[in-house]
């Protein structure tokens, strides 16, 4: 995993990331739920190289239990039906 995570920032950097999260707040911060292993790393690598990050969330709420991915790393949030 460490080599793969390192390569995200060097030569395997995504230009566009489509991710899923459990919840988002009104500002665009994301709560990924109980499994938050790879998603923050992929998002950070994408934004590090000025890529685009689009997040699909189950619901948009006023307050999150915790912030796993900050709003300034996210370009668009879409609430799933």
Secondary structure, DSSP 8 states (H G I E B T S, - for coil): -HHHHHHHHHT---SEEEEEEEEEETT--EE--S--SSHHHHHHHHHHTT-EEEEEEEEEESS-S--SB-GGG-SEEEE--
